[in-house]
Amino acid sequence: MSQENLIKLECTECHKINYYSKKNKKTIKERLQLKKYCRSCRKHILHKETK
């Protein structure tokens, strides 16, 4: 994966970085928000893109 397209997804409750994903930054300007499974919280929670 190229470093410029790589983003980190952080859990909104425990603030751990659980996932890495790719995003086209030219077409999608706003931050990505996905509902993913968090292992430490043991449930599906909203994950937001970090810097």
PDB file of N, CA, C and O in Angstrom:
ATOM      1  N   MET A   1       0.834  -1.189   0.000  1.00  0.00           N
ATOM      2  CA  MET A   1       0.000   0.000   0.000  1.00  0.00           C
ATOM      3  C   MET A   1       0.872   1.244   0.000  1.00  0.00           C
ATOM      4  O   MET A   1       1.894   1.315   0.682  1.00  0.00           O
ATOM      5  N   SER A   2       0.451   2.190  -0.761  1.00  0.00           N
ATOM      6  CA  SER A   2       1.185   3.443  -0.805  1.00  0.00           C
ATOM      7  C   SER A   2       0.870   4.273   0.435  1.00  0.00           C
ATOM      8  O   SER A   2      -0.267   4.278   0.906  1.00  0.00           O
ATOM      9  N   GLN A   3       1.852   4.963   0.958  1.00  0.00           N
ATOM     10  CA  GLN A   3       1.701   5.709   2.212  1.00  0.00           C
ATOM     11  C   GLN A   3       0.749   6.890   2.084  1.00  0.00           C
ATOM     12  O   GLN A   3       0.114   7.274   3.066  1.00  0.00           O
ATOM     13  N   GLU A   4       0.636   7.470   0.905  1.00  0.00           N
ATOM     14  CA  GLU A   4      -0.219   8.640   0.771  1.00  0.00           C
ATOM     15  C   GLU A   4      -1.701   8.296   0.784  1.00  0.00           C
ATOM     16  O   GLU A   4      -2.516   9.157   1.117  1.00  0.00           O
ATOM     17  N   ASN A   5      -2.080   7.079   0.438  1.00  0.00           N
ATOM     18  CA  ASN A   5      -3.478   6.665   0.445  1.00  0.00           C
ATOM     19  C   ASN A   5      -3.863   5.908   1.710  1.00  0.00           C
ATOM     20  O   ASN A   5      -5.038   5.595   1.900  1.00  0.00           O
ATOM     21  N   LEU A   6      -2.925   5.614   2.560  1.00  0.00           N
ATOM     22  CA  LEU A   6      -3.168   4.811   3.754  1.00  0.00           C
ATOM     23  C   LEU A   6      -3.773   5.671   4.860  1.00  0.00           C
ATOM     24  O   LEU A   6      -3.273   6.755   5.162  1.00  0.00           O
ATOM     25  N   ILE A   7      -4.861   5.171   5.464  1.00  0.00           N
ATOM     26  CA  ILE A   7      -5.494   5.881   6.569  1.00  0.00           C
ATOM     27  C   ILE A   7      -5.647   4.928   7.759  1.00  0.00           C
ATOM     28  O   ILE A   7      -5.687   3.709   7.588  1.00  0.00           O
ATOM     29  N   LYS A   8      -5.732   5.498   8.967  1.00  0.00           N
ATOM     30  CA  LYS A   8      -5.933   4.715  10.182  1.00  0.00           C
ATOM     31  C   LYS A   8      -7.354   4.918  10.673  1.00  0.00           C
ATOM     32  O   LYS A   8      -7.872   6.035  10.652  1.00  0.00           O
ATOM     33  N   LEU A   9      -7.985   3.836  11.116  1.00  0.00           N
ATOM     34  CA  LEU A   9      -9.331   3.914  11.669  1.00  0.00           C
ATOM     35  C   LEU A   9      -9.260   3.663  13.170  1.00  0.00           C
ATOM     36  O   LEU A   9      -8.759   2.630  13.615  1.00  0.00           O
ATOM     37  N   GLU A  10      -9.764   4.611  13.937  1.00  0.00           N
ATOM     38  CA  GLU A  10      -9.672   4.571  15.394  1.00  0.00           C
ATOM     39  C   GLU A  10     -11.055   4.392  15.998  1.00  0.00           C
ATOM     40  O   GLU A  10     -12.026   4.990  15.533  1.00  0.00           O
ATOM     41  N   CYS A  11     -11.142   3.575  17.027  1.00  0.00           N
ATOM     42  CA  CYS A  11     -12.401   3.339  17.734  1.00  0.00           C
ATOM     43  C   CYS A  11     -12.813   4.614  18.478  1.00  0.00           C
ATOM     44  O   CYS A  11     -11.973   5.288  19.076  1.00  0.00           O
ATOM     45  N   THR A  12     -14.104   4.939  18.438  1.00  0.00           N
ATOM     46  CA  THR A  12     -14.578   6.159  19.088  1.00  0.00           C
ATOM     47  C   THR A  12     -14.714   5.993  20.602  1.00  0.00           C
ATOM     48  O   THR A  12     -14.750   6.989  21.325  1.00  0.00           O
ATOM     49  N   GLU A  13     -14.790   4.760  21.093  1.00  0.00           N
ATOM     50  CA  GLU A  13     -14.943   4.547  22.538  1.00  0.00           C
ATOM     51  C   GLU A  13     -13.595   4.354  23.246  1.00  0.00           C
ATOM     52  O   GLU A  13     -13.279   5.076  24.191  1.00  0.00           O
ATOM     53  N   CYS A  14     -12.818   3.393  22.792  1.00  0.00           N
ATOM     54  CA  CYS A  14     -11.554   3.093  23.488  1.00  0.00           C
ATOM     55  C   CYS A  14     -10.347   3.803  22.866  1.00  0.00           C
ATOM     56  O   CYS A  14      -9.269   3.796  23.460  1.00  0.00           O
ATOM     57  N   HIS A  15     -10.501   4.413  21.695  1.00  0.00           N
ATOM     58  CA  HIS A  15      -9.463   5.186  20.994  1.00  0.00           C
ATOM     59  C   HIS A  15      -8.236   4.361  20.613  1.00  0.00           C
ATOM     60  O   HIS A  15      -7.115   4.868  20.617  1.00  0.00           O
ATOM     61  N   LYS A  16      -8.451   3.099  20.288  1.00  0.00           N
ATOM     62  CA  LYS A  16      -7.372   2.261  19.772  1.00  0.00           C
ATOM     63  C   LYS A  16      -7.468   2.195  18.261  1.00  0.00           C
ATOM     64  O   LYS A  16      -8.561   2.168  17.697  1.00  0.00           O
ATOM     65  N   ILE A  17      -6.318   2.168  17.614  1.00  0.00           N
ATOM     66  CA  ILE A  17      -6.277   2.060  16.153  1.00  0.00           C
ATOM     67  C   ILE A  17      -6.347   0.578  15.802  1.00  0.00           C
ATOM     68  O   ILE A  17      -5.403  -0.175  16.042  1.00  0.00           O
ATOM     69  N   ASN A  18      -7.480   0.171  15.231  1.00  0.00           N
ATOM     70  CA  ASN A  18      -7.724  -1.243  14.965  1.00  0.00           C
ATOM     71  C   ASN A  18      -7.589  -1.616  13.493  1.00  0.00           C
ATOM     72  O   ASN A  18      -7.289  -2.766  13.175  1.00  0.00           O
ATOM     73  N   TYR A  19      -7.806  -0.666  12.595  1.00  0.00           N
ATOM     74  CA  TYR A  19      -7.834  -0.967  11.173  1.00  0.00           C
ATOM     75  C   TYR A  19      -7.030   0.051  10.375  1.00  0.00           C
ATOM     76  O   TYR A  19      -6.882   1.207  10.769  1.00  0.00           O
ATOM     77  N   TYR A  20      -6.516  -0.417   9.239  1.00  0.00           N
ATOM     78  CA  TYR A  20      -5.872   0.430   8.246  1.00  0.00           C
ATOM     79  C   TYR A  20      -6.593   0.204   6.936  1.00  0.00           C
ATOM     80  O   TYR A  20      -6.980  -0.921   6.617  1.00  0.00           O
ATOM     81  N   SER A  21      -6.774   1.271   6.175  1.00  0.00           N
ATOM     82  CA  SER A  21      -7.505   1.169   4.924  1.00  0.00           C
ATOM     83  C   SER A  21      -6.920   2.147   3.917  1.00  0.00           C
ATOM     84  O   SER A  21      -6.072   2.974   4.254  1.00  0.00           O
ATOM     85  N   LYS A  22      -7.386   2.041   2.670  1.00  0.00           N
ATOM     86  CA  LYS A  22      -6.972   2.959   1.621  1.00  0.00           C
ATOM     87  C   LYS A  22      -8.120   3.880   1.270  1.00  0.00           C
ATOM     88  O   LYS A  22      -9.289   3.512   1.385  1.00  0.00           O
ATOM     89  N   LYS A  23      -7.771   5.091   0.835  1.00  0.00           N
ATOM     90  CA  LYS A  23      -8.781   6.063   0.440  1.00  0.00           C
ATOM     91  C   LYS A  23      -8.208   6.945  -0.653  1.00  0.00           C
ATOM     92  O   LYS A  23      -7.047   7.350  -0.592  1.00  0.00           O
ATOM     93  N   ASN A  24      -9.024   7.240  -1.652  1.00  0.00           N
ATOM     94  CA  ASN A  24      -8.633   8.174  -2.688  1.00  0.00           C
ATOM     95  C   ASN A  24      -8.903   9.581  -2.166  1.00  0.00           C
ATOM     96  O   ASN A  24     -10.056  10.007  -2.095  1.00  0.00           O
ATOM     97  N   LYS A  25      -7.863  10.291  -1.807  1.00  0.00           N
ATOM     98  CA  LYS A  25      -8.002  11.597  -1.170  1.00  0.00           C
ATOM     99  C   LYS A  25      -8.396  12.703  -2.143  1.00  0.00           C
ATOM    100  O   LYS A  25      -8.807  13.783  -1.717  1.00  0.00           O
ATOM    101  N   LYS A  26      -8.275  12.447  -3.435  1.00  0.00           N
ATOM    102  CA  LYS A  26      -8.683  13.446  -4.418  1.00  0.00           C
ATOM    103  C   LYS A  26     -10.203  13.479  -4.588  1.00  0.00           C
ATOM    104  O   LYS A  26     -10.778  14.546  -4.807  1.00  0.00           O
ATOM    105  N   THR A  27     -10.846  12.336  -4.490  1.00  0.00           N
ATOM    106  CA  THR A  27     -12.294  12.276  -4.687  1.00  0.00           C
ATOM    107  C   THR A  27     -13.069  12.386  -3.378  1.00  0.00           C
ATOM    108  O   THR A  27     -14.163  12.950  -3.363  1.00  0.00           O
ATOM    109  N   ILE A  28     -12.527  11.861  -2.280  1.00  0.00           N
ATOM    110  CA  ILE A  28     -13.211  11.893  -0.981  1.00  0.00           C
ATOM    111  C   ILE A  28     -12.470  12.869  -0.071  1.00  0.00           C
ATOM    112  O   ILE A  28     -11.372  12.573   0.399  1.00  0.00           O
ATOM    113  N   LYS A  29     -13.064  14.019   0.174  1.00  0.00           N
ATOM    114  CA  LYS A  29     -12.404  15.057   0.975  1.00  0.00           C
ATOM    115  C   LYS A  29     -12.666  14.907   2.468  1.00  0.00           C
ATOM    116  O   LYS A  29     -11.771  15.171   3.271  1.00  0.00           O
ATOM    117  N   GLU A  30     -13.871  14.490   2.863  1.00  0.00           N
ATOM    118  CA  GLU A  30     -14.200  14.384   4.283  1.00  0.00           C
ATOM    119  C   GLU A  30     -13.601  13.110   4.890  1.00  0.00           C
ATOM    120  O   GLU A  30     -13.169  12.206   4.174  1.00  0.00           O
ATOM    121  N   ARG A  31     -13.586  13.063   6.198  1.00  0.00           N
ATOM    122  CA  ARG A  31     -13.017  11.917   6.897  1.00  0.00           C
ATOM    123  C   ARG A  31     -13.965  10.723   6.848  1.00  0.00           C
ATOM    124  O   ARG A  31     -15.187  10.863   6.909  1.00  0.00           O
ATOM    125  N   LEU A  32     -13.363   9.560   6.738  1.00  0.00           N
ATOM    126  CA  LEU A  32     -14.119   8.325   6.610  1.00  0.00           C
ATOM    127  C   LEU A  32     -14.630   7.859   7.975  1.00  0.00           C
ATOM    128  O   LEU A  32     -13.920   7.961   8.975  1.00  0.00           O
ATOM    129  N   GLN A  33     -15.871   7.346   8.012  1.00  0.00           N
ATOM    130  CA  GLN A  33     -16.455   6.792   9.227  1.00  0.00           C
ATOM    131  C   GLN A  33     -17.107   5.465   8.882  1.00  0.00           C
ATOM    132  O   GLN A  33     -17.999   5.406   8.037  1.00  0.00           O
ATOM    133  N   LEU A  34     -16.661   4.401   9.537  1.00  0.00           N
ATOM    134  CA  LEU A  34     -17.197   3.075   9.270  1.00  0.00           C
ATOM    135  C   LEU A  34     -17.556   2.397  10.576  1.00  0.00           C
ATOM    136  O   LEU A  34     -16.908   2.617  11.599  1.00  0.00           O
ATOM    137  N   LYS A  35     -18.586   1.575  10.537  1.00  0.00           N
ATOM    138  CA  LYS A  35     -18.956   0.802  11.707  1.00  0.00           C
ATOM    139  C   LYS A  35     -18.237  -0.542  11.606  1.00  0.00           C
ATOM    140  O   LYS A  35     -18.565  -1.368  10.754  1.00  0.00           O
ATOM    141  N   LYS A  36     -17.254  -0.753  12.485  1.00  0.00           N
ATOM    142  CA  LYS A  36     -16.419  -1.946  12.452  1.00  0.00           C
ATOM    143  C   LYS A  36     -16.395  -2.597  13.831  1.00  0.00           C
ATOM    144  O   LYS A  36     -16.826  -2.007  14.822  1.00  0.00           O
ATOM    145  N   TYR A  37     -15.880  -3.826  13.873  1.00  0.00           N
ATOM    146  CA  TYR A  37     -15.782  -4.556  15.129  1.00  0.00           C
ATOM    147  C   TYR A  37     -14.507  -4.161  15.867  1.00  0.00           C
ATOM    148  O   TYR A  37     -13.422  -4.150  15.285  1.00  0.00           O
ATOM    149  N   CYS A  38     -14.643  -3.838  17.149  1.00  0.00           N
ATOM    150  CA  CYS A  38     -13.497  -3.517  17.997  1.00  0.00           C
ATOM    151  C   CYS A  38     -13.231  -4.702  18.918  1.00  0.00           C
ATOM    152  O   CYS A  38     -14.130  -5.153  19.628  1.00  0.00           O
ATOM    153  N   ARG A  39     -12.009  -5.204  18.908  1.00  0.00           N
ATOM    154  CA  ARG A  39     -11.666  -6.371  19.711  1.00  0.00           C
ATOM    155  C   ARG A  39     -11.610  -6.058  21.195  1.00  0.00           C
ATOM    156  O   ARG A  39     -11.971  -6.900  22.018  1.00  0.00           O
ATOM    157  N   SER A  40     -11.169  -4.880  21.544  1.00  0.00           N
ATOM    158  CA  SER A  40     -11.054  -4.543  22.969  1.00  0.00           C
ATOM    159  C   SER A  40     -12.420  -4.249  23.589  1.00  0.00           C
ATOM    160  O   SER A  40     -12.654  -4.579  24.752  1.00  0.00           O
ATOM    161  N   CYS A  41     -13.326  -3.628  22.821  1.00  0.00           N
ATOM    162  CA  CYS A  41     -14.684  -3.346  23.323  1.00  0.00           C
ATOM    163  C   CYS A  41     -15.617  -4.549  23.128  1.00  0.00           C
ATOM    164  O   CYS A  41     -16.640  -4.664  23.805  1.00  0.00           O
ATOM    165  N   ARG A  42     -15.261  -5.432  22.212  1.00  0.00           N
ATOM    166  CA  ARG A  42     -16.014  -6.643  21.872  1.00  0.00           C
ATOM    167  C   ARG A  42     -17.417  -6.351  21.339  1.00  0.00           C
ATOM    168  O   ARG A  42     -18.378  -7.042  21.676  1.00  0.00           O
ATOM    169  N   LYS A  43     -17.515  -5.312  20.500  1.00  0.00           N
ATOM    170  CA  LYS A  43     -18.779  -5.005  19.838  1.00  0.00           C
ATOM    171  C   LYS A  43     -18.529  -4.141  18.607  1.00  0.00           C
ATOM    172  O   LYS A  43     -17.425  -3.635  18.407  1.00  0.00           O
ATOM    173  N   HIS A  44     -19.546  -3.978  17.799  1.00  0.00           N
ATOM    174  CA  HIS A  44     -19.459  -3.140  16.609  1.00  0.00           C
ATOM    175  C   HIS A  44     -19.661  -1.685  17.005  1.00  0.00           C
ATOM    176  O   HIS A  44     -20.689  -1.316  17.573  1.00  0.00           O
ATOM    177  N   ILE A  45     -18.656  -0.863  16.692  1.00  0.00           N
ATOM    178  CA  ILE A  45     -18.640   0.543  17.086  1.00  0.00           C
ATOM    179  C   ILE A  45     -18.170   1.368  15.890  1.00  0.00           C
ATOM    180  O   ILE A  45     -17.467   0.875  15.008  1.00  0.00           O
ATOM    181  N   LEU A  46     -18.569   2.611  15.887  1.00  0.00           N
ATOM    182  CA  LEU A  46     -18.138   3.530  14.839  1.00  0.00           C
ATOM    183  C   LEU A  46     -16.636   3.802  14.950  1.00  0.00           C
ATOM    184  O   LEU A  46     -16.129   4.142  16.019  1.00  0.00           O
ATOM    185  N   HIS A  47     -15.934   3.645  13.816  1.00  0.00           N
ATOM    186  CA  HIS A  47     -14.501   3.928  13.740  1.00  0.00           C
ATOM    187  C   HIS A  47     -14.318   5.136  12.830  1.00  0.00           C
ATOM    188  O   HIS A  47     -14.893   5.192  11.743  1.00  0.00           O
ATOM    189  N   LYS A  48     -13.520   6.099  13.273  1.00  0.00           N
ATOM    190  CA  LYS A  48     -13.276   7.312  12.504  1.00  0.00           C
ATOM    191  C   LYS A  48     -11.836   7.361  12.026  1.00  0.00           C
ATOM    192  O   LYS A  48     -10.933   6.798  12.645  1.00  0.00           O
ATOM    193  N   GLU A  49     -11.648   8.044  10.917  1.00  0.00           N
ATOM    194  CA  GLU A  49     -10.320   8.223  10.342  1.00  0.00           C
ATOM    195  C   GLU A  49      -9.511   9.212  11.184  1.00  0.00           C
ATOM    196  O   GLU A  49     -10.015  10.255  11.601  1.00  0.00           O
ATOM    197  N   THR A  50      -8.251   8.863  11.422  1.00  0.00           N
ATOM    198  CA  THR A  50      -7.344   9.749  12.158  1.00  0.00           C
ATOM    199  C   THR A  50      -6.310  10.312  11.194  1.00  0.00           C
ATOM    200  O   THR A  50      -6.269   9.936  10.023  1.00  0.00           O
ATOM    201  N   LYS A  51      -5.477  11.216  11.695  1.00  0.00           N
ATOM    202  CA  LYS A  51      -4.436  11.812  10.862  1.00  0.00           C
ATOM    203  C   LYS A  51      -3.312  10.852  10.602  1.00  0.00           C
ATOM    204  O   LYS A  51      -2.351  11.197   9.914  1.00  0.00           O
TER     205      LYS A  51
END
